[in-house]
Amino acid sequence: MALKRSLVPQSVYRRQLATRLKELRDATGLTLTEVADQLEVHQGSLSRIENGERGTTPVLVRALLDLYGVEDEGRRADVLDLVRADKEQQKPWWRKYSTVLTPTRYDGYLALEAGATHLASYQPMLVPGLLQTEDYARAVISQMRKDLSPPQVESLVRVRMERQKSRVGGEDPARLWAILDEAVLRRTVGSVEMMRDQMRKLVEASELPHVTVQLLPFSLGAHPGLYGPFVILTFPHPTPDLVWLENPKNSVYLESQEDVDNYTEIFDQLRESALDPSETRTRIAQISKELESERA
């Protein structure tokens, strides 16, 4: 499986703009070299714009539309709207946390998550960030990121809570489908009381109309999800889906159709094997009681 290890596109709008500009150029039969020569623009800059690696300006896009023979005002306005929307998304709420986000490119993921309509998350070891309590998040971040100072840990906790407000509890939430391995709930992060609070939050979240939580029981044995965690992000048409993989010091996104199809198939298999949402809530309540009895 090929991993595309490059800078994450900074916004969904930039990805849409890149695709649209390339389609318009291809329709004319012009090469990047020919376009660069006619507009007196560096070919490398045009290439990065078409790959979604950098933004552009309305002035350049108007020149491109003129060269490509796009005269319809509606079509021109649609493309220019993407330029403006991309620039607006370069001023996100998480910018003030850039010092702790940029080293692992997590700000790139936040930009993509902010534009997603559906999130399919599989986690074999931890509660997904969008469903974590503040205490659980703090315990996880402080133990997994020993390189961070306490203030930096608190910054990442705030980022996680802001994500929840926007993507789970906001006016336009994403459709979240989370599948967890039972090991997530059996591993005591922090204290028993903290885990009970976390399980309570999971149950409450699972009752929201746009959130589905399923559990893979230990009795299932080996399953396709043992390769590791992943998130599949779905965007408004025509932006293609992508898969996000997070590593300790870096992150990788996969956007080839083959990779996306592969992870979608794995997620579907996990969904079929997991307890249904009602059974999951029952199992979570059972595990929570077992934790309390062990403490007693």
N, C-alpha and C positions, 0 to 999 in steps of 0.2 A: 504494500500500500504506500503510495507516494504522499509524503507530507509536504505541503507548500509552506515553506518557512520564509515568509517575507513580512514586511510591515502590514499590520492590519488596516484595511480601509477605514478612514476616519468617520464615515457615516454611511448610512444606507443610501442617502441621496447621492453621494459621490459614486457609489457603485452603479446606481441607475444612470447617472450622467455619463459615466465611462462607457457603459454598454451602448447607450443611445448614440454617442458621438462616433463610436467605432462603426455602428450599423450605418450611420449616415455616410461616413467616409467610404465604407465598403460598397455602398450603393452607387457611388460615383466612379468607382474603379481607381481612385487615386491612391498612391502609396503615401506613407508617412513622410518619406523624403520629398515627394512632390508638393505635399501640403506645406511642409516646413519651408521649402524654397519659395513658394508663392507668397506665403505670409511673412517670410523673413523671421521665423521663429525656430528656436533650437529643436531639432528632431527629438532629442532625448526628453525634453519637456513635454512634447506632444505624446510621446510614448507613455510617460508616467501618468498623464491625464487619462489616456485611454485604458490604462491598467488600474485606475482608481487609486494610485499611490500618491497623488497630489491633487489639490483643488485648482481652480482656474478663476478667471474673471469674466464678467458679462461682456466686456469689450472683446476679448479673444473669442468667446463663444459666438458673438454676433458675426465676427469675421469668418469663423468656421462655417456658420450657417449660410452666410452669403456665398462662400466658395462652394459649398455643397448644393447650392441652388434651392435652399429651403425658403420659399417665399410666403407660404401660408402663415398668417399671423398667429393662429392658434397653436400650430406646431412649434413655432419659434418661442412663443410664450411658455409652453410646457417645458422646453429645454432650459430656458433661462430661469424658470422657477426652481429647477433642480440646483442651479448654481447658487441662487440666493438661499435656498433651504440648507445646502451644505455649509455655507458660511455661517448661518445662524447656529448650526449644530456644533460649530467650533467654539461656542461660548457655553459649554455645558456646566451644570451645577457642580460636577466633580473636578473642575479645573483647579480649584483651590487646594485639592489634595494631590496635585500632580507629582510632588516630590516622592511620595510613597507609591504612586500608581505606575508612573512611567518606567521604572527599572524592569518591571515584569510585563510591560505592555498591557496591563490590566485596564488602562484607560481606553485602549482600543476595543476591548470586550464590552465595556460599559457603553460605548458609542453604538455598537451593534445591538446590544440588548435593548437599548432605549428605542430602537426602531423596529424591533421584532413584534410580530403579532402573536406568534406561538413559540413556546419554549418547551422542549422535551428534554428533561434532565434525568440522567441516571447517576446515582451515587452509591458505591459499595461500602464506603467507609465513614462518611460524614453527612449530616443533614445539609441539604442544599442551602446556599447562602440566602436565597430569597425566602426561606422558611425558618431561619435560625432566630432564636431569642437573642437579645443583646448580650446576656451573660454567656451563653453558649458561644456566640461569635467571638467574644473577647477571649475566652479560654482557648478556643481553637487557634486564633491568630497568634496569640502570645506564645503558644507552645510550638506552632509550626514555623513561625518567623522569629527565630532567636536573634536575628540580625537587627531587629527593630527596637527602638527605644519605646518606653511606655507611651509617650505622646504620639508616636507614629502608630502604635497599636490602636490607640483611641481614634486616630484619624480613619483607619481602615474599618473600625467598628461603625463609625458614623456613616462612612460610605455604604456599608452593607445595610444599615437601617434606612438610609435614603433610597437605596435601590428598592427596598420592600415597599416604601410609600409610593413610589412611582410605578413599579411594575406589578405589584400585587394589590395594593390598596388605593391606587390613584383613580382619576376619572376615566382613564382609558387603559385599563390593565391588560397585560398580556394573558393569553390562555396558557396556563402552566400545567404541565403533566409531569409529575415527579415520581420516579420509581426508586425505592430505597432497598438495599439489602438489609436483612434483619440484623446484621452485624452493626449497622449504624446505631440501632437502639440498644444493643447489648453492650456497646463500648461506653463506659461511664466517662464522660467529658466533664471535668469539674467535680461537682458533688452529685449525690443521688437526687437531692432536691432540685438541682439545676436540670437534671435529665427529666425529672417529672414535669417541670415547667415546660421544657422543650417538647415533650410528647403531647402535652396539653395544647401547645400552640399548633403542632402538626394536625391534631384532630380538628381544631377550630378552623384552620386554613383549608382543610380538606372538605369542609362543608360550604365553602364559598362556591358560587356557580361556575367560576372560571378556573378553579383549581382542582386537580385530581391527584390524589396520593395513593400509591400502591406499594405493597411490601412483598419482597421476595423472601419466603420463609427458609430457614436453614434446611428444612426437610426436602427442599428442592434439589439440594446437592449442587453439582457443578452446572454452570449455565454460561451463555455467551458473554454476560456482563463481567466476567472475572478478568477480562483484559484491562478494565479500568473505567474511571468515570468519563462522561462526555455530555455535551449539551448540543442539541440540534436547534438551530434558530431558523424560524420561518419569517419571511418578510412580505410586505405587500407586493403584488405582481407589478412589474416583471422581475423584481430582484430575486435571484436564486437563493435557495437555502444554503446554509453552511454549517459545519461542525466545529465546535470549539473544544480544544484539549488544553488543560492547564498543567504546567510543570512548575517545579519549585522556583526556578530562576527565569523562566520564559513561558510563553504560551504559543500554541500553534493553532492555526485554523485551516480547515480542509474545505475547499470549495469545488473540487472536481465532482461531476455528477456521479462518477463511480464511487468515490468516497462517501458522499452524502447518502447514496442509495444503500451502501453497505451498512452504515450506522443506523439508517432508518429501519432496515431489516432486523438488525440486532435489537433495536428498541421495541419493534413490534413483537418479536419473540419474547422479550422480557415482559411486555405488557400482557401477553397471553398466559405466561407462566405465573405471574404474580397473583396474590390475593386481590379480589375485587375491592373497590373503595370501602364498602361496608365491612367486609371481612377484615380489611386493613385497620379500620378504626377499632374494631373489637380486639385485634391482636395487640395494637398499641396500648390499649387500656389494660390488657392482661399483663404485658411486659412492665408497665408502670406499677401495677400492684405487686408484681414479683420483686421489683426493686425495693419497694417500701418494706416488704416482708423480710428481705435480706438485711436491710438496715436495722430492723427491729431485732 
